[in-house]
Amino acid sequence: MGIHDIGTSLFTLSTFLFTPMNSVCVYCASSTQIDEKYFRAAEELGTLIAQKDLRLITGAGRMGLMNTVEEAALAAGGKVTGIIPTFMVKEGWHHTGLTELIETASMHERKQLMADLSNGVIALPGGCGTFEELLEIITWKQLGLYLNPIIVLNIDGYYDHLLSQLNKAVEDNFMRAVHADIWQVATTPEEAIELLLNTPNWDKSVRKFAAI
């Protein structure tokens, strides 16, 4: 384990990593006090990721959906890279049985490295941390800093309100209509994987439309 050198820009890394699809970053909750349906979805997603021979990139947590998706991928023979700040390791919040564990100096470095190492993102349900990660990667894609698929896994309508707010931003011209293509929405883990594998990469030239 060690601090990853993130001197290379995200833009440069994204340019070279978006093909072929060989890794996926999953954002999700660490809460344990949630409905069983979310755990089932996380387990199915982790299994499918491994079956598709994709490396799973996570925040290396040992609780909640993060733990579930990691354990499912490992049980199905997959590889899991967890990325976590040192202060969380000191608290004992990290999963100790992953294929690879990388420590970072900060939350900001953690998020950038998760993006750098991934060829796509899937957001399972989560709280404010998951919202923040999802909205940040959407912003990076809008700016041409991340070119890979972003899939919102909307289990049982969990993300309906957030998706409505994003659509409202488009309708009221806070975002361009083209920006609604930044993310795709799935309702099942199987659909999320299909979208991940079949969504075209973002054209970085759309950066010129970031201003509205």
Secondary structure, 3 states (H helix, E strand, C coil): CCECCCCCCHHHHHHHHCCCCCEEEEECCCCCCCCHHHHHHHHHHHHHHHHCCCEEEECCECCHHHHHHHHHHHHCCCCEEEEEEHHHHHHCCECCCCCEEEEECCHHHHHHHHHHCCCCEEECCCCHHHHHHHHHHHHHHHCCCCCCCEEEECHHHCCHHHHHHHHHHHHCCCCCHHHHHCCEEECCHHHHHHHHHHCCCCCHHHHHHCCC
